[in-house]
């Protein structure tokens, strides 16, 4: 979990596999600079906000509070680095024998430290999932300082990092499907392997 803003945690209580069976295993990682992720999840599911609590979840759950660095875990190595977002955000690089995927979802460009972080995370990855909330003109006109990026910067990151595929993520709520399709088409003028994240999408490494 990159950070605790509502749009990143509110779906967790509705995730069916957490309730199904004990052999389902989930590993949650988040920064230790704030409250623990376990506590955040317990609080958002507490009465009167939700009808069941975490004790109803049958799946195995392990919580890890991590900072920048690498953590080996079963068959995956997780590398975390800080991104540029209000109240903090973590980007994750997941390395497996099948391939490497990078999840860097909320990151505003322009700060040299964070710009370097995201490119280091993405270096040579098979898949880069990156923040492309705004159109470049939206960002320049009225969205600077809001903690998000735009599709043109996403293309810059994938090209400069050597990642193989770019998945545009964190679509703006005011952008309809036609707008996102247009963004993908324009992005492919710069880099051919670009697609937009969508509900239900599965990525096979």
VENHU-V175159 format. One record per residue. N is the residue number from 1. PSI is psi in degrees with one decimal (* if undefined). OMEGA is omega in radians with two decimals (NA if undefined). Layout:
# VENHU-V175159
<<N PSI OMEGA> <N PSI OMEGA>>
This chain:
# VENHU-V175159
<<1 119.9 -3.01> <2 -37.7 3.13> <3 177.8 -2.94> <4 15.6 3.05> <5 149.0 -2.97> <6 -38.3 -3.07> <7 -6.9 3.13> <8 -9.4 -3.13> <9 -15.4 -2.98> <10 -17.5 3.12> <11 -14.2 -3.05> <12 -45.0 -3.13> <13 -15.2 -3.11> <14 6.6 -3.08> <15 104.3 -3.01> <16 -46.3 -3.09> <17 -19.0 3.08> <18 -21.5 -3.07> <19 -11.1 -2.90> <20 -63.7 -2.98> <21 151.9 -3.06> <22 -27.2 -3.11> <23 -12.4 2.98> <24 130.3 -3.07> <25 132.1 -3.12> <26 137.8 -3.13> <27 121.1 -3.09> <28 127.7 3.14> <29 137.2 3.06> <30 166.0 -3.11> <31 144.7 3.10> <32 4.9 -3.11> <33 -15.5 3.13> <34 -167.1 3.07> <35 153.9 -3.12> <36 151.1 3.13> <37 -38.7 3.12> <38 -44.3 3.13> <39 -41.8 3.12> <40 -45.0 3.13> <41 -41.6 3.12> <42 -41.2 -3.10> <43 -37.8 -3.13> <44 -17.5 3.11> <45 2.1 -3.11> <46 154.8 3.05> <47 138.9 0.13> <48 21.1 -3.02> <49 -23.8 -3.06> <50 143.7 -3.02> <51 -15.9 3.10> <52 157.4 3.11> <53 -178.2 -3.03> <54 -19.8 3.13> <55 -17.6 3.12> <56 -12.2 -3.13> <57 118.3 -3.10> <58 -25.2 -3.07> <59 151.4 3.04> <60 131.8 -3.14> <61 131.2 3.07> <62 135.9 -3.08> <63 133.9 -3.13> <64 124.1 3.01> <65 116.8 -3.03> <66 157.6 3.00> <67 -168.0 3.13> <68 132.5 -3.13> <69 -176.3 -3.08> <70 137.0 -3.13> <71 114.7 3.05> <72 136.6 -3.09> <73 107.7 -3.10> <74 -117.4 -3.07> <75 20.1 3.11> <76 143.5 3.01> <77 126.5 -3.11> <78 125.2 3.01> <79 131.0 -3.10> <80 142.6 3.05> <81 153.3 -3.12> <82 141.5 3.08> <83 171.5 -3.04> <84 94.1 -3.09> <85 143.0 3.14> <86 134.1 -3.13> <87 8.0 3.04> <88 150.4 -3.12> <89 146.1 3.11> <90 140.6 2.94> <91 147.7 -3.05> <92 138.0 2.99> <93 120.1 -3.11> <94 114.4 -3.11> <95 122.1 3.09> <96 172.7 3.10> <97 -22.7 3.12> <98 -27.6 -3.11> <99 -172.1 -3.06> <100 129.4 3.07> <101 140.0 -3.13> <102 131.8 -3.11> <103 102.0 -3.10> <104 86.5 -2.80> <105 -24.3 -3.09> <106 98.4 -3.05> <107 117.2 3.08> <108 131.0 3.13> <109 165.3 3.01> <110 -19.8 3.07> <111 121.6 -3.04> <112 -37.1 -3.11> <113 -49.4 -3.10> <114 -34.3 3.07> <115 -39.9 3.10> <116 -40.7 3.14> <117 -48.9 -3.04> <118 -34.1 3.10> <119 -34.2 3.07> <120 -43.9 3.09> <121 -42.5 -3.01> <122 -8.9 -3.00> <123 115.7 3.06> <124 11.1 -3.10> <125 153.1 3.05> <126 -38.5 -3.13> <127 130.8 3.02> <128 116.6 3.04> <129 115.7 -2.94> <130 150.1 3.14> <131 119.2 3.07> <132 48.6 -3.01> <133 -40.8 -2.97> <134 159.6 2.84> <135 150.1 -3.13> <136 -39.6 -3.12> <137 -32.8 3.06> <138 -45.4 -3.12> <139 -47.7 -3.08> <140 -35.0 -3.04> <141 -41.4 -2.97> <142 13.8 -3.08> <143 9.5 3.06> <144 137.5 3.14> <145 1.5 -3.12> <146 -4.9 3.04> <147 18.0 -3.13> <148 166.9 -3.07> <149 -172.5 3.12> <150 166.5 -2.99> <151 -31.4 -3.12> <152 -38.2 3.07> <153 -35.6 3.08> <154 -42.3 3.10> <155 -41.4 3.09> <156 -44.8 -3.08> <157 -46.6 -3.09> <158 -37.9 -3.13> <159 -40.5 -3.08> <160 -23.4 -3.11> <161 -17.1 -3.09> <162 13.5 3.05> <163 152.2 -3.00> <164 -34.0 -3.09> <165 142.9 3.14> <166 127.3 3.03> <167 113.4 -3.14> <168 132.4 -2.95> <169 168.4 3.08> <170 50.2 -3.12> <171 141.6 3.11> <172 137.1 3.14> <173 -23.6 3.13> <174 -2.4 3.13> <175 119.8 3.11> <176 179.5 -3.09> <177 -38.0 -3.13> <178 -39.7 3.12> <179 -44.8 -3.12> <180 -39.5 3.08> <181 -39.8 3.12> <182 -40.0 3.11> <183 -45.5 3.13> <184 -43.9 -3.14> <185 -44.2 3.14> <186 -40.6 -3.14> <187 -34.8 -3.13> <188 -14.5 3.02> <189 -22.5 3.14> <190 -35.1 -3.08> <191 124.6 -2.95> <192 -33.9 -3.04> <193 80.2 3.13> <194 136.3 2.97> <195 166.4 -3.13> <196 136.1 3.06> <197 144.4 3.14> <198 153.5 3.12> <199 132.8 3.13> <200 -3.1 -3.14> <201 136.0 3.02> <202 135.2 -3.14> <203 121.2 3.12> <204 122.9 -3.14> <205 * NA>>
